[in-house]
Each structure stands twice: as C-alpha cells, then as structure tokens.
Amino acid sequence: MSVIPTVSAKADALRVQFELPAGMTYLDTSAHAPMLRCVLEAGQAVLARSGIPWSGTDADWNAGVERVRALAAQWFDGDVEGVAFVPSAAYGIAIAARNLALTSGDAVLVLEGQFPS
C-alpha cells in the first residue's frame, strides 16, 4: 500500500529548497522570486571564482560554458548547437530578427512594450 503525500508534505519538501524563514510561504514570484538554494550556491561559487580570475584558464571557462549549454539543451530538443548565450534578451531578439528571411510586405508581430530597444 502506498501513502499519498499531503499538500502540506509536498509544500514542506519544496520549502526546504529555498532560503525562507520558518513558517513563511512566499507567493509573489512575478518579478522577485526567491532562488533555490542550489542556484544561490552555484552563483556564489561563480562569484568566488570571478574574484580570482588568475586561478583558471580560458579552457576552464569555455568548458563550463559548454557544460551549461549541454544542460540547457536537455530542456529543449537536445541540440547543443541550438543554444547560445547572449548578454540580454533584447540582443538575442535582435540577432534572431536579423536572421529572418523577410521580404517587402512581411510583418513581424510583437507584444506591445516588449523588447522596446
């Protein structure tokens, strides 16, 4: 016989993955979501390495980028070559737009106010 976890047990299992005070449930994640502990730890490790740039090589940096590209590709169709890192969403949209085979009279629709630059 299996035991079905209660909603509270599921919430508790998720809550421990975040840096939240005891008893707090944070629901406003539209713009300022709390980070998962593992994401926060990874970010802190990157910042620590950034403070001592002489400790690694370009090959180390590139290997890390390629590892993350491969992980990101798993979320999509598995094509690592289809994953690129760019400095901003607007820059990525601009690159994509420049690669569209548009002809006179074609239209590109965007949401109003999105990526105004």
Secondary structure, DSSP 8 states (H G I E B T S, - for coil): ------HHHHHHHHHTTB---TT------SS----BHHHHHHHHHHHHHHT-GGGS-HHHHHHHHHHHHHHHHHTTTS-GGG----S-HHHHHHHHHHTS---TT------TTSS--
